[in-house]
Structure formats: C-alpha cells, structure tokens
Amino acid sequence: MPPTLRLPLPSRAVFSMAERVRLVFGHDGVATITLCHPPLNIYDLDMRDGLIEAITAVRDVPDVRCVVLAAEGKHFSAGADLSEFGTAESIFDARRIRWDRDPWLPLVNLPVPTLCALHGYALGSGLEMSLLCDLRIASEDSVMGLPETKLGMLPAAGGTQSLTAAIGPVTALPLVLSGRNIDAAEALRLGIVAEVVPPDDLDSRTAELAGQLARIDQPVARALRRCLRAANDLPLSDGLAVERRSARLVAGSVGEVQTP
C-alpha cells in the first residue's frame, strides 16, 4: 500500500516503494520517481507495483507541480524481466498479468507535467515508460529501442501508440518493425527526446527543466497539456475547440486569483 502522506509535505520527503522504486518530494513542488534496480533496472512485477504506489502517492499530493522519472545506476532500464514470462502458462498469460494492473495509464493521467531523464539503455518497457512522459531528456550515452518484434512480441507497454504520437507513423513504423537500437543523436533528430546533454550534466539539466515546469501556473500547465494532447488525439476543428475552452478556463482561474 502507498505510504500515508502528511499534507502539506516538508520541503524534502523520501519514501521507498517496494524494493524497486524510490519517491522523493523535493523543493519547489518537484517529485522524483527513481527506478532502483541496478545495474539494468529491469522492469518486473515488483517494479510495476512500486511505480503504481509512487504514481498514486504523487497524484494525491496537491503541492506537486512536476514529476521527474529517473533511474539509478548505469542504465535507465533495459526492459522487462523476460524470465517472469516463463512462470506463466503462456506468453499471453504473462502479458495479461501485466495488463491487469499496470502503471501506464496512471502515469499518463497525472495532472502535472512529467519529465523523464534517460541514460544508458532505454529499451523495451524502459523506453515505453519514458514515452508516456511529456518530455524526455537524454545523456549522450543513451541507447534506445523497441526490440520486442525480434522476440515475437509487440511493444505493448504503450509503445505502438506513444512512439507514433511522438514522431508520426511514417517514422515510427521502421523502428518498431526492425527493433533496431538508436543512439541519443538519432533520437534527438527523430523527435523522441527534446534535448541531449553530456552524461555529467544530465542531473543538473533535469533539475533545471523540472524547476521551470514547476514554476508554470498549475491551471496553465494543465491546460497546455490538455491542448497538446488534443492535437494528437482529435481532428483540427475539435482540437481548436479544446484550445478555446481551455483558454477561457485559464482566464477565469487567473481572474479569480487576482480578484481581492
């Protein structure tokens, strides 16, 4: 179960979620969820449960204004623990177990901006969870890919949808079909990541970006995310309608704040 949180939180609070995930509520409204299963941060059922607990805890704290997803060790995540698939009667049963309770929709539905810091391997589920964040920043040593096709599987932790939404079907299709890995420079060129930095600068640059996101007025940040997602999900006319409604809501909320 997620920890019972004291509201408002102190300036820095640290919680361990299962054995695989750490949650830190830091300064300026930034919450950091860290994968703690080095060296490869393999995504297994324990990590899944820890992520669900962390995301639920973040969602329930109104002081949080930005969420960072990061990882300990040399690699962000090399993907799912395939040995767990062997404990089920079939690969389909193994996938169903994961689908019955996964952190992907809760991550997408967080009401605040999300930022993912990638380094080393970000493969399979590792890359897929990062694609569900609003922004991705990568170190120069990052290696990314969706190798599931080579294993006779689909990248079904959101990969077919989130990668296509990020870079378009024409660009996403060859990557998914081939299962090949790409480096950080190519990921930047394709639009998978927003920025590439030297490895030694990843933490500081991530903190800087998170601080910028956390300083955006919450109604504005939520409205911007809603509008940008509408651009992917809806026809242009419907997206423009979402933009107009969001602009009116933001103007109303700002007016309420300024009214003495």
C-alpha positions as CSV (number, residue, x, y, z in Angstrom):
1,M,0.0,0.0,0.0
2,P,1.2,3.6,-0.6
3,P,2.5,5.4,2.4
4,T,0.2,7.7,4.4
5,L,1.4,11.2,3.4
6,R,1.3,14.2,5.7
7,L,-0.1,17.3,4.0
8,P,1.4,19.6,3.3
9,L,4.7,17.8,2.9
10,P,8.0,19.0,4.3
11,S,10.5,20.5,1.9
12,R,12.1,17.1,1.3
13,A,10.5,13.7,2.0
14,V,11.7,10.3,0.8
15,F,9.6,7.2,0.5
16,S,10.6,3.7,-0.6
17,M,8.0,2.0,-2.8
18,A,8.5,-1.8,-2.6
19,E,12.2,-2.5,-3.3
20,R,12.5,-1.2,-6.8
21,V,11.2,2.4,-6.7
22,R,12.1,5.5,-4.6
23,L,9.9,8.6,-4.4
24,V,11.3,11.9,-3.3
25,F,9.2,15.0,-2.7
26,G,11.7,17.8,-3.2
27,H,11.8,21.6,-3.2
28,D,9.6,23.8,-5.4
29,G,6.9,21.1,-6.0
30,V,9.1,18.6,-7.9
31,A,8.5,14.9,-7.1
32,T,11.1,12.5,-8.4
33,I,10.3,8.8,-9.0
34,T,13.6,6.8,-9.3
35,L,14.0,3.2,-10.6
36,C,16.2,1.4,-8.1
37,H,17.1,-2.0,-9.5
38,P,20.6,-1.6,-11.0
39,P,22.5,-2.3,-13.0
40,L,19.9,-2.7,-15.7
41,N,16.7,-1.6,-13.8
42,I,14.8,-4.5,-15.3
43,Y,11.1,-3.9,-15.2
44,D,9.5,-6.7,-13.2
45,L,6.3,-7.1,-11.2
46,D,7.9,-5.6,-8.1
47,M,8.9,-2.5,-10.0
48,R,5.5,-2.3,-11.5
49,D,3.9,-2.4,-8.1
50,G,6.4,0.2,-6.8
51,L,5.6,2.5,-9.7
52,I,1.9,2.2,-9.2
53,E,2.3,3.1,-5.5
54,A,4.6,6.1,-6.3
55,I,2.3,7.5,-9.0
56,T,-0.7,7.1,-6.7
57,A,1.1,8.9,-3.9
58,V,2.1,11.8,-6.3
59,R,-1.4,12.1,-7.6
60,D,-2.7,12.5,-4.0
61,V,-0.4,15.4,-3.1
62,P,-1.7,18.8,-4.3
63,D,1.7,20.5,-3.7
64,V,3.3,18.5,-6.5
65,R,3.7,20.6,-9.7
66,C,6.1,18.5,-11.7
67,V,7.1,14.8,-11.8
68,V,10.6,13.5,-12.8
69,L,11.1,9.9,-13.8
70,A,14.8,8.8,-13.4
71,A,16.9,5.8,-12.6
72,E,19.9,4.7,-10.6
73,G,23.0,3.1,-12.0
74,K,24.4,3.0,-15.5
75,H,21.2,2.4,-17.3
76,F,17.7,3.8,-17.2
77,S,16.0,0.5,-18.0
78,A,16.8,-2.4,-20.3
79,G,13.2,-3.5,-20.4
80,A,11.0,-6.2,-18.9
81,D,12.2,-9.3,-17.0
82,L,11.5,-12.0,-19.6
83,S,12.2,-14.7,-17.0
84,E,8.8,-13.8,-15.4
85,F,7.2,-14.8,-18.7
86,G,8.4,-18.3,-18.2
87,T,6.5,-18.7,-14.9
88,A,3.1,-18.3,-16.7
89,E,1.4,-21.0,-18.7
90,S,1.9,-19.0,-21.9
91,I,3.4,-15.7,-23.0
92,F,-0.2,-14.4,-23.4
93,D,-1.0,-15.2,-19.8
94,A,2.2,-13.4,-18.7
95,R,1.2,-10.3,-20.7
96,R,-2.3,-10.5,-19.3
97,I,-1.0,-10.4,-15.8
98,R,0.9,-7.3,-16.5
99,W,-2.0,-5.6,-18.3
100,D,-4.4,-6.3,-15.5
101,R,-2.5,-3.9,-13.3
102,D,-0.1,-1.6,-14.9
103,P,1.2,2.0,-14.2
104,W,0.9,3.3,-17.8
105,L,-2.5,5.0,-17.7
106,P,-2.0,6.4,-14.2
107,L,1.3,7.9,-15.4
108,V,-0.3,9.4,-18.5
109,N,-3.2,10.8,-16.4
110,L,-1.1,12.6,-13.8
111,P,-2.4,16.2,-13.7
112,V,1.1,17.8,-13.8
113,P,3.9,17.9,-16.3
114,T,6.1,14.9,-16.4
115,L,9.8,14.8,-17.4
116,C,12.0,11.7,-18.0
117,A,15.8,11.6,-17.7
118,L,17.3,8.9,-19.9
119,H,20.8,7.4,-19.8
120,G,22.4,4.2,-20.9
121,Y,20.0,1.6,-22.1
122,A,16.3,2.6,-22.5
123,L,15.0,-0.5,-24.2
124,G,11.5,-2.1,-24.5
125,S,9.4,-1.2,-21.5
126,G,12.2,1.2,-20.4
127,L,11.7,3.4,-23.5
128,E,8.0,2.9,-23.5
129,M,7.5,4.3,-20.0
130,S,9.6,7.3,-20.9
131,L,7.4,7.9,-24.0
132,L,4.4,8.3,-21.7
133,C,6.0,11.3,-20.1
134,D,5.5,14.8,-21.5
135,L,9.2,15.5,-22.1
136,R,12.4,13.4,-22.4
137,I,16.0,14.5,-21.9
138,A,18.8,12.1,-22.7
139,S,22.5,11.8,-22.0
140,E,24.9,11.3,-24.9
141,D,25.5,7.7,-23.9
142,S,21.8,6.7,-24.2
143,V,20.8,3.7,-26.4
144,M,17.1,3.4,-27.2
145,G,15.0,0.8,-29.0
146,L,11.9,-1.4,-29.0
147,P,13.3,-4.9,-29.6
148,E,10.0,-6.7,-28.9
149,T,9.4,-7.5,-32.6
150,K,12.7,-9.6,-32.6
151,L,11.3,-11.6,-29.7
152,G,8.0,-12.3,-31.4
153,M,6.1,-9.8,-29.3
154,L,4.5,-6.4,-29.6
155,P,5.8,-3.3,-27.7
156,A,2.6,-3.4,-25.8
157,A,3.5,-1.2,-22.8
158,G,2.1,1.7,-24.9
159,G,4.9,1.6,-27.4
160,T,2.9,1.4,-30.6
161,Q,0.8,4.3,-29.6
162,S,3.2,6.6,-27.7
163,L,6.0,6.4,-30.2
164,T,3.7,7.0,-33.1
165,A,2.2,10.0,-31.3
166,A,5.6,11.4,-30.6
167,I,7.2,11.1,-34.1
168,G,4.4,10.1,-36.5
169,P,3.6,6.7,-38.1
170,V,6.0,7.1,-41.1
171,T,9.0,7.4,-38.8
172,A,7.8,5.1,-36.0
173,L,7.0,2.1,-38.3
174,P,10.5,1.3,-39.4
175,L,11.8,1.5,-35.8
176,V,9.1,-0.8,-34.5
177,L,9.3,-3.3,-37.3
178,S,13.1,-3.6,-37.3
179,G,13.5,-3.5,-33.5
180,R,16.8,-1.7,-34.0
181,N,18.6,0.4,-31.4
182,I,19.3,4.1,-32.0
183,D,21.7,6.5,-30.2
184,A,20.8,9.7,-28.5
185,A,21.7,11.9,-31.5
186,E,19.3,10.0,-33.7
187,A,16.6,10.1,-31.0
188,L,17.0,13.9,-30.9
189,R,16.8,14.1,-34.7
190,L,13.7,12.0,-34.8
191,G,12.0,13.9,-32.0
192,I,11.9,11.1,-29.4
193,V,13.9,13.3,-27.0
194,A,13.8,17.1,-26.6
195,E,17.4,17.5,-25.6
196,V,20.7,15.6,-25.4
197,V,23.4,16.5,-22.8
198,P,26.7,15.2,-21.6
199,P,26.3,12.4,-19.0
200,D,27.8,14.6,-16.3
201,D,25.2,17.3,-17.0
202,L,22.1,15.1,-17.0
203,D,21.1,15.5,-13.4
204,S,21.6,19.3,-13.2
205,R,19.9,19.9,-16.5
206,T,17.0,17.7,-15.5
207,A,16.6,19.6,-12.2
208,E,16.7,22.9,-14.1
209,L,14.0,21.8,-16.6
210,A,11.9,20.4,-13.7
211,G,12.1,23.7,-11.9
212,Q,11.0,25.6,-15.0
213,L,8.0,23.3,-15.4
214,A,7.1,23.5,-11.7
215,R,7.1,27.3,-11.8
216,I,4.3,27.4,-14.5
217,D,1.0,28.3,-13.0
218,Q,-0.9,25.0,-12.5
219,P,-4.0,25.9,-14.4
220,V,-1.8,27.0,-17.4
221,A,0.3,23.8,-17.2
222,R,-2.8,21.6,-17.2
223,A,-4.5,23.5,-20.0
224,L,-1.4,23.3,-22.2
225,R,-1.1,19.6,-21.7
226,R,-4.7,19.1,-22.5
227,C,-4.4,21.2,-25.7
228,L,-1.2,19.5,-26.9
229,R,-2.8,16.0,-26.4
230,A,-5.9,17.2,-28.3
231,A,-3.6,18.0,-31.2
232,N,-2.6,14.3,-31.4
233,D,-6.0,12.8,-30.5
234,L,-8.6,14.9,-32.2
235,P,-9.4,16.4,-35.6
236,L,-8.2,20.0,-36.0
237,S,-11.6,21.6,-35.5
238,D,-12.1,19.7,-32.3
239,G,-8.6,20.5,-31.1
240,L,-9.3,24.2,-31.7
241,A,-12.5,23.9,-29.6
242,V,-10.5,22.4,-26.8
243,E,-8.0,25.2,-27.0
244,R,-10.7,27.9,-26.9
245,R,-12.4,26.2,-23.9
246,S,-9.1,25.8,-22.1
247,A,-8.2,29.5,-22.7
248,R,-11.5,30.6,-21.2
249,L,-11.0,28.4,-18.2
250,V,-7.4,29.7,-17.6
251,A,-8.6,33.3,-18.0
252,G,-11.3,32.6,-15.4
253,S,-9.0,31.0,-12.9
254,V,-6.5,33.8,-13.2
255,G,-9.3,36.3,-12.7
256,E,-10.4,34.5,-9.6
257,V,-6.8,34.6,-8.2
258,Q,-6.4,38.3,-8.9
259,T,-9.8,39.3,-7.5
260,P,-9.4,40.8,-4.0
